[in-house]
Amino acid sequence: MGHYFFDIALTVLANLVQVLLFLTGVFYFVLSLRGFLKNGQPAPDGGYRSFAVLLPAYNEEKVIKFSIDSLIKMAYPADKFKIFVVADHCTDGTADLARALGVRVLEYSGPDKRPGKGRALKWACEQILAMRKYDALVYFDADSLAHPEFLSVMNAHLAAGEEAVQGRQLAKNTETWLARILASGHIVSNRFFQKPKYALGLSANLHGKGMCFSASVAEKYPWDETCLTEDIEMQMRLIRSGVRIAWAEDAIVYDEEPAGIRQYVKRTVRWTRGSLDTARRHLAGLWRRAVVLRDVRAFEGGIYCAQVYRLALVTLAAALIYYTRDSFNFFIWLFQQVHYARLTVKVMSVFPLLLYPVAALFLEKAPPGVFVAYFFQPALGLLRFPVFVAGVFRNQLEWDRTEHTSQVAISDLVE
């Protein structure tokens, strides 16, 4: 009798997991359809808000001059923005180089004696907000570049009443196949994820650079000091608090992509560990807000936050389907209901995995090398399981940076 009830429980669990995976896929597919339409953009109101531009850096002397150069060259009144390099436990020439370029340097050497982006940003924001001189704070990374119109676009979004805004992220380096693969992923994500979410009133994803928060939001929601992915943690905290994160399509930030597998794996393991930590902290709260307040942004935020468990759920679903193969299974039943099932499944697989990306890359005029590189995405998929496992067992308190070496200038990208 006990074995009978155990089998029933496993069958129910197997079908719940299958339905959850199916509905999540349908939800994001339907959402992505909005990406084919054009978004409206807010118009400037004629005023110029003042910005504090933060550039956290830990031993970035190889690349920081290119980032500072792009910030200095932004087409915005020079007296309306100030650049602050947050030198986080730097032991190289980063701070001296930044001073030589004429920007202000805030040197952080906290009591823990270890670098940590979240800690350094929290400390720096407290110093800057205490000045009471800036309407908004903008965040970049030492390896990122700003489009000349970045602040002008953010100014327009602030004028429209938006208080937390993420710019459009693109890759600045495409010299290796790995960098091109990752660059193609940004293009597809911008077109079919960030763009439709903004158009439909949902919150955009934060990327850690190219972000803009009003001074009031920055003061009310300080950066977390312990999470390895401070941007994702902030995203979920803002959504839980009812603050919408807008997306600025024309505020472009160019980011350095890992050129080699070792860099990529190191970064992805850190992101996985941070995402797991963020889900532990915020997932229940997001679902609670979605149900109690009927908040659709919290609902989508909860779905996205739970995606860190997706690989584990897929693995669990496969194992349960195999074990309960003689019982009812949702995926098998669904397959049997479709006329010409095998052909239909193939077409449905090709559409989101092939035609959608091709459309995005074509519409965004991706370079040929980046276009071709997208079709090597499955190669990175082979790393997902070991990376997930490594993320689960990673030391949560240990923060380390990805090596940045790409010396691309903003003049190489924008005429």
C-alpha positions in Angstrom: 0.0 0.0 0.0 2.8 2.4 0.9 4.5 1.8 -2.4 1.2 2.5 -4.2 0.8 5.9 -2.6 4.5 6.7 -3.2 4.0 6.0 -7.0 0.9 8.3 -7.0 2.8 11.0 -5.2 5.7 10.8 -7.8 3.2 10.8 -10.7 1.5 14.0 -9.3 4.9 15.6 -8.8 6.1 14.7 -12.3 3.1 16.3 -13.9 3.2 19.4 -11.7 6.9 20.0 -12.8 6.0 19.4 -16.4 3.0 21.8 -16.3 5.2 24.4 -14.6 7.9 24.1 -17.3 5.4 24.2 -20.1 3.5 27.3 -18.8 6.7 29.2 -18.2 7.8 28.6 -21.8 4.4 29.6 -23.1 4.4 32.8 -20.9 7.8 34.0 -22.2 7.0 33.0 -25.8 3.7 35.1 -25.8 5.6 37.9 -24.1 8.3 37.9 -26.7 5.8 38.5 -29.6 5.7 42.2 -28.5 9.3 42.5 -29.5 8.4 42.7 -33.2 6.7 46.1 -32.6 8.3 49.4 -32.0 8.4 51.0 -28.6 7.7 54.6 -27.9 10.4 56.6 -26.1 9.9 59.4 -23.6 10.6 62.9 -24.8 12.9 65.3 -22.9 11.2 68.1 -21.0 13.9 70.7 -21.8 15.6 70.5 -18.3 18.9 69.0 -17.4 19.1 66.9 -14.3 22.4 66.4 -12.5 24.0 63.0 -12.5 26.6 61.3 -10.3 28.3 58.7 -12.6 29.8 55.9 -10.5 32.6 53.6 -11.9 33.5 50.9 -9.4 36.9 49.4 -10.1 39.2 46.7 -8.7 42.7 46.7 -10.3 41.4 47.8 -13.7 44.4 49.8 -15.0 44.4 48.0 -18.3 40.9 49.1 -19.4 39.6 51.9 -17.2 41.0 54.8 -19.3 38.7 53.7 -22.1 35.7 53.7 -19.9 36.5 57.1 -18.4 37.1 58.5 -21.9 33.6 57.4 -23.0 32.0 59.0 -20.0 33.9 62.3 -20.4 32.7 62.4 -24.1 29.0 62.0 -23.3 26.9 64.6 -25.1 25.5 66.2 -21.9 26.3 69.6 -20.2 29.6 69.1 -18.4 28.4 70.9 -15.3 25.5 68.5 -15.0 27.4 65.3 -14.3 30.4 64.3 -12.2 32.4 61.1 -12.6 33.4 59.1 -9.5 35.8 56.2 -9.8 35.2 53.9 -6.8 38.7 52.3 -6.3 37.9 49.1 -4.4 41.0 47.9 -2.6 43.1 48.7 -5.7 46.8 47.7 -5.6 47.7 48.7 -9.1 47.7 52.1 -10.8 43.9 52.4 -11.3 43.4 55.2 -8.8 46.3 57.3 -10.1 45.4 56.8 -13.7 41.8 58.0 -13.0 43.0 61.1 -11.2 45.3 61.9 -14.1 42.3 61.8 -16.4 40.6 64.4 -14.2 37.9 62.5 -12.5 37.3 62.2 -8.7 38.5 59.0 -7.0 36.8 57.5 -3.9 39.2 55.0 -2.4 37.5 52.2 -0.5 39.4 50.1 1.9 36.8 48.6 4.1 37.5 46.8 7.4 37.0 43.4 5.8 40.2 44.0 3.6 38.6 42.2 0.7 37.2 43.7 -2.5 33.4 43.5 -3.0 31.4 45.5 -5.5 28.3 45.6 -3.4 30.2 46.9 -0.3 32.1 49.4 -2.3 29.0 50.8 -4.1 27.0 51.1 -0.8 29.9 53.0 0.8 30.4 55.3 -2.2 26.7 56.0 -2.6 26.4 57.1 1.0 29.3 59.6 0.4 27.7 60.9 -2.8 24.1 61.1 -1.6 25.3 63.0 1.5 26.4 65.8 -0.8 22.8 66.5 -1.9 24.0 67.7 -5.3 22.7 65.1 -7.7 19.2 64.2 -9.0 20.2 60.7 -10.0 23.0 58.1 -9.8 24.3 56.2 -12.9 26.4 53.1 -12.7 28.9 51.6 -15.1 31.7 49.1 -14.8 35.4 49.8 -15.4 35.3 47.6 -18.5 32.1 49.2 -20.0 31.7 52.1 -22.4 28.8 54.6 -22.6 27.2 55.8 -25.8 27.5 59.6 -26.2 23.7 60.0 -25.8 23.4 57.9 -22.7 22.7 60.6 -20.2 20.4 62.5 -22.5 18.3 59.5 -22.9 18.3 58.8 -19.1 17.4 62.4 -18.5 14.3 62.0 -20.7 13.2 58.8 -18.8 13.6 60.7 -15.5 11.5 63.5 -16.9 8.8 60.9 -17.7 8.7 60.0 -14.0 10.7 56.8 -14.2 13.0 56.4 -11.2 14.9 53.2 -12.0 16.1 52.6 -15.6 18.3 50.0 -17.3 20.1 50.9 -20.5 20.5 48.6 -23.5 23.5 46.4 -23.1 25.6 45.4 -26.2 29.0 43.8 -26.4 32.1 46.0 -27.1 34.4 43.1 -28.1 33.8 40.4 -30.7 37.4 39.2 -31.4 36.8 35.6 -30.3 34.0 33.1 -31.1 33.0 33.0 -27.5 32.6 36.8 -27.3 30.6 36.7 -30.6 28.3 34.0 -29.2 27.6 36.1 -26.1 27.2 39.3 -28.1 24.5 37.6 -30.2 22.7 36.6 -27.0 22.5 40.2 -25.9 20.9 41.2 -29.2 18.2 38.5 -29.0 17.6 39.2 -25.3 17.2 42.9 -25.9 14.7 42.4 -28.7 12.5 39.6 -27.3 12.9 40.0 -23.6 13.8 43.5 -22.4 11.9 45.4 -25.1 8.5 43.6 -24.7 8.7 43.7 -20.9 9.1 47.5 -20.9 6.4 47.9 -23.5 3.9 45.8 -21.5 4.6 47.6 -18.2 6.8 44.9 -16.6 10.2 45.5 -14.9 13.4 45.2 -17.0 16.4 43.2 -15.8 19.3 45.0 -14.3 22.7 44.3 -15.7 25.1 45.9 -13.2 26.1 48.6 -15.7 24.2 51.2 -17.7 21.8 51.6 -14.7 20.2 54.8 -13.5 18.4 55.4 -10.2 16.9 58.6 -8.9 18.5 59.9 -5.8 15.5 59.0 -3.7 15.5 55.4 -4.9 19.3 55.1 -4.4 19.0 56.4 -0.9 16.0 54.2 0.1 17.4 51.0 -1.4 21.2 50.8 -0.7 23.3 48.1 -2.4 23.5 44.7 -0.7 27.0 44.0 0.7 26.9 40.2 0.6 25.2 39.0 -2.5 27.6 38.0 -5.4 25.1 39.4 -7.9 24.2 42.7 -6.4 22.4 43.8 -9.6 19.9 40.8 -9.6 19.4 41.2 -5.8 18.6 44.9 -6.3 16.2 44.1 -9.2 14.2 41.7 -7.1 14.2 44.0 -4.1 12.9 46.9 -6.2 10.2 44.7 -7.7 9.1 43.5 -4.2 8.9 47.1 -3.1 6.7 48.2 -6.1 9.4 50.1 -7.9 9.3 49.5 -11.7 12.6 49.2 -13.6 12.2 50.8 -17.0 14.3 50.0 -20.0 16.0 52.6 -22.1 16.5 51.3 -25.6 18.5 54.2 -26.8 20.8 54.5 -23.7 23.4 52.0 -24.8 26.2 50.6 -22.6 28.9 48.5 -24.3 30.2 45.7 -22.0 33.3 43.5 -22.3 32.5 39.8 -22.9 34.8 37.0 -21.7 37.2 36.1 -24.5 38.0 32.6 -23.2 36.2 29.7 -21.6 38.0 30.0 -18.3 36.8 33.6 -17.8 33.3 32.7 -18.9 33.0 29.8 -16.5 34.4 31.8 -13.6 31.9 34.6 -14.2 28.9 32.2 -14.8 29.6 30.3 -11.6 29.6 33.5 -9.6 26.3 34.6 -11.3 24.7 31.2 -10.5 25.7 31.4 -6.9 24.4 34.9 -6.6 21.2 34.0 -8.4 20.6 31.1 -6.0 21.1 33.4 -3.1 18.8 36.0 -4.5 16.1 33.4 -5.0 16.5 32.2 -1.4 16.0 35.8 -0.2 13.2 37.1 -2.5 11.3 34.3 -4.3 8.7 33.8 -1.6 8.2 37.5 -1.1 7.7 38.0 -4.9 5.0 35.3 -5.0 3.4 36.7 -1.9 3.2 40.2 -3.4 1.9 38.8 -6.7 -0.9 37.0 -5.0 -1.9 39.4 -2.3 -1.6 42.6 -4.3 -2.2 41.0 -7.7 1.0 42.6 -8.9 1.8 41.3 -12.4 5.4 42.7 -12.1 6.0 40.7 -9.0 4.5 37.7 -10.8 6.9 38.0 -13.7 9.7 38.8 -11.3 9.0 35.6 -9.4 9.0 33.5 -12.7 12.3 35.0 -13.7 13.9 34.6 -10.3 12.9 31.0 -10.3 14.7 30.4 -13.6 17.9 29.7 -11.7 16.3 26.3 -10.7 15.2 25.6 -14.3 18.1 23.2 -15.1 17.4 21.3 -11.9 13.7 21.1 -12.7 14.3 19.9 -16.2 16.6 17.2 -14.9 14.0 16.3 -12.2 11.2 16.2 -14.8 13.2 13.8 -17.1 14.0 11.5 -14.2 10.3 11.5 -13.0 9.0 10.9 -16.5 11.2 7.9 -16.9 10.3 6.5 -13.5 6.5 7.1 -14.0 6.6 6.2 -17.8 3.7 3.7 -17.3 1.5 6.4 -15.7 0.0 9.6 -17.0 2.6 12.2 -18.1 1.5 15.7 -19.3 4.2 16.1 -21.9 3.5 12.6 -23.4 -0.2 13.3 -23.4 0.2 16.7 -25.0 2.4 15.1 -27.7 -0.3 12.6 -28.4 -3.0 15.2 -28.8 -1.3 17.0 -31.7 -2.0 16.0 -35.3 1.3 15.2 -37.1 2.9 15.4 -33.7 6.5 14.8 -34.6 6.4 17.4 -37.4 4.6 19.9 -35.2 7.0 19.5 -32.3 10.0 20.0 -34.7 8.4 23.2 -36.1 7.6 24.5 -32.6 11.2 23.8 -31.6 12.7 25.5 -34.7 10.5 28.6 -34.4 11.8 29.9 -31.0 15.3 28.4 -31.3 16.1 29.4 -34.9 13.6 31.7 -36.6 13.3 34.1 -33.6 17.0 34.7 -33.1 17.5 35.0 -36.9 14.7 37.7 -36.9 16.3 39.6 -34.0 19.8 39.5 -35.5 18.5 40.6 -38.9 16.4 43.4 -37.4 19.2 44.6 -35.3 21.7 44.4 -38.2 24.1 42.2 -36.4 27.6 41.8 -38.1 28.0 38.6 -40.1 30.4 37.1 -37.5 27.9 37.7 -34.7 25.1 36.4 -36.8 26.8 33.1 -37.4 28.1 32.8 -33.9 24.6 32.6 -32.5 24.2 29.0 -33.9 27.0 27.9 -31.7 25.0 28.7 -28.5 24.3 25.0 -27.9 28.0 24.5 -27.3 27.7 26.7 -24.2 24.7 24.6 -23.1 27.1 21.7 -22.4 28.5 23.8 -19.6 25.2 24.5 -17.8 25.0 21.5 -15.6 28.6 21.6 -14.3 28.3 25.4 -13.8 25.1 25.0 -11.9 26.6 22.3 -9.6 29.7 24.5 -9.1 27.4 27.5 -8.3 25.6 25.4 -5.7 28.8 24.5 -3.8 30.6 27.8 -4.3 31.7 29.8 -1.2 28.9 32.4 -1.0 31.1 35.0 0.7 33.9 34.9 -1.8 33.8 37.7 -4.4 36.2 37.8 -7.3 36.4 39.7 -10.6 36.6 38.6 -14.2 39.8 39.6 -15.9 39.3 42.5 -18.3 41.7 43.2 -21.1 39.8 44.4 -24.1 41.1 47.9 -25.1 38.3 49.0 -27.3 37.5 52.8 -27.3 34.1 54.4 -27.8 35.4 55.9 -31.0 35.8 52.3 -32.4 32.1 51.7 -31.9 30.4 55.0 -32.5 31.2 57.5 -35.2 
